Amino acid sequence: MTSWIIESLLALLLSILFAGILIPQILLVSYRRKLFDVPDERKIHRGAVPRLGGIAFTPVICFSVSLLLGMAYLLGDIEIEYLMRMNAQSVAFGFCALLMLYLTGMADDLIGVRYRAKFIIQIFCAVLLVGGGLCIVDLHGVIALNQISPWLGIPLTLLVVVYVINAINLIDGIDGLCSGLSSAAFIIYGIAFLMMGKPVHAMLSFASLGVLMQFFYYNVFGNPDRGKKIFMGDTGSLTIGLLLVFEGLTILHDTPEKLPMFHTNPIIFALSPLLIPCFDVARVFLHRIRRHGNPFLPDKTHIHHKLLALGIPQRVAMVVIVISAVLFSLINIFISRYIEVNLLLLLDIIIWTLVNFWLSRRIRLHQANEAGKNNKQ
């Protein structure tokens, strides 16, 4: 266990180091070639900011994990060798899907890719994960179902993979939000995998955390006037979404007994770190459909847009959402020992709905007050 913790920390540190070397080089090329994210009426930022930060994610994560695994083999770590064999199928197919989505995101950030084409590629990536053995075969009591047929499990897995990838992609609306939410999720997954005896997946989670930490610094605290600010773009959000759903599906393949400290339902453990982006995209899609709009076209109805509409500063809104996500996750994981899974999920939906209803009401009052002030002037 101690060696696994050390290897995970090394993955974190190596990822921070390599990302710290690569991201400044991406910034340099972006500014020299004028590869910027141009502001428009929907976007929050002002000025020219590169959106190629996600190009660093996959190379840094893969290099850090591969280097540590190679060193473990070289030093004769028999246990890691055995665990690698056990995880070889899912990891191999997972890296294939990661590479495909990485190239798709890079093409989208550089020249643009139609959302239909991205959607088809995401489905193919989901098929690759199923081929790696990450198929949902047990719902652990959700809607009173446990073991399910592959005829149901395979399409459900495809739906979940595509849904989570897009949820992470769409939540990337203000500085630090996507990277902050994803970092929190990777911390929870990484700790869970260490406790479950899956150091390879723990290393992958902490390597992902490392590159996000380095990116977070440039994204939130970087000065665009000095050429130090960068966005992750679709390259980053799509690949991070895939890595999160990859880790979440891996947890679903293990029984509650492998989470001894929590004694929680695997569905809750896998889903809780992703609740806010998943709930947010569901609410936004339903809102767009109700307004007879295209659910795939962007607008300003996400949770971060609501906080900004109340006059809350961008950085404060990001911190509020990330802290809320962490508390939401930890509370769900803790109380799932005492509350039936369906009731817990229902309570989550009710709480999310009430919070959004309250925010919408506050926005209307805020806008009315602002309109009143303008009329008086």
URCOR-V562055 format. One record per pair of residues at least 6 apart in sequence whose ideal C-beta (glycine too) atoms are under 6 Angstrom apart, sorted by the first residue. I is the first residue (numbers start at 1). J is the second residue. D is the distance in whole Angstrom. If there is no record, write none. Layout:
i={I:I}
j={J:J}
d={D:D}
This chain:
i={4:4:7:7:8:8:8:10:11:11:11:11:11:12:12:12:14:15:15:15:15:15:16:16:16:18:19:19:19:19:20:22:23:23:26:26:26:27:30:30:31:35:36:36:37:37:37:39:39:42:44:47:49:49:49:50:51:51:51:52:52:53:53:53:53:53:54:54:54:54:55:57:57:57:58:58:60:61:61:61:64:65:65:65:72:83:87:89:89:90:90:90:93:93:93:94:94:96:97:97:97:98:98:100:101:101:101:101:102:104:105:105:105:106:107:108:109:109:109:115:122:122:126:126:126:129:130:130:134:135:135:135:136:136:136:137:138:138:139:140:140:140:141:142:142:161:164:164:165:165:167:167:167:168:168:168:168:169:169:169:170:171:171:172:172:173:173:174:174:174:175:175:176:176:176:176:177:177:178:179:179:179:180:181:181:182:182:183:183:184:184:185:185:186:186:186:188:188:189:189:190:190:190:193:193:194:196:196:201:205:208:218:222:222:248:251:251:251:252:252:262:263:264:264:265:265:268:268:272:272:272:273:275:276:279:280:280:284:284:285:287:288:289:304:306:307:308:309:310:310:336}
j={194:199:68:203:202:203:206:68:64:68:203:206:207:206:209:210:64:60:64:207:210:211:210:213:214:60:56:60:211:214:214:56:56:218:52:55:56:230:50:52:227:50:48:50:49:51:231:45:46:298:174:224:224:229:231:230:109:231:233:109:233:215:230:231:232:236:232:233:235:236:235:211:236:239:102:239:211:207:208:211:207:203:204:207:80:200:200:132:133:132:133:134:128:131:132:132:246:128:125:128:129:239:242:125:125:238:239:242:239:121:234:235:238:235:113:234:233:234:235:296:162:165:158:161:162:161:154:157:249:153:154:157:153:156:157:153:146:147:145:265:266:267:341:267:341:245:241:245:241:242:277:278:281:237:240:241:277:237:238:241:281:178:277:178:237:302:304:304:314:318:219:220:216:219:220:318:304:318:237:212:215:216:322:322:325:212:240:209:212:325:326:244:273:205:208:209:273:329:205:247:202:205:206:201:202:202:254:258:250:247:243:230:228:229:270:266:269:270:266:270:333:337:333:336:336:341:332:336:329:332:333:329:328:325:352:302:303:301:302:295:301:295:295:317:359:317:317:363:362:366:344}
d={6:4:6:6:5:5:5:6:5:6:4:5:4:4:6:4:4:6:5:4:3:5:4:6:5:5:6:5:4:4:5:4:5:6:5:6:6:6:3:5:5:6:4:6:5:4:6:6:6:6:6:5:5:5:6:5:6:4:4:6:6:5:4:6:5:6:4:5:3:2:5:5:5:5:4:5:5:5:6:6:4:5:6:5:4:6:5:5:5:4:5:6:5:5:3:6:5:5:4:4:6:6:6:6:5:5:6:5:5:5:4:3:4:5:5:4:4:6:5:5:5:5:4:4:6:6:6:5:4:5:6:5:5:5:5:5:6:6:4:5:6:5:5:6:6:5:6:4:4:6:4:5:4:6:6:3:6:4:6:6:5:5:4:4:5:5:5:5:5:6:5:5:6:6:4:5:6:5:6:5:6:5:4:6:5:6:5:5:5:6:5:6:3:5:5:4:5:6:5:4:5:3:5:4:4:5:6:5:6:6:5:5:4:4:4:6:6:4:5:5:6:5:5:4:5:5:6:4:4:4:6:5:6:5:5:6:5:5:6:4:5:5:6:5:5:4:6:5:6:5:6}
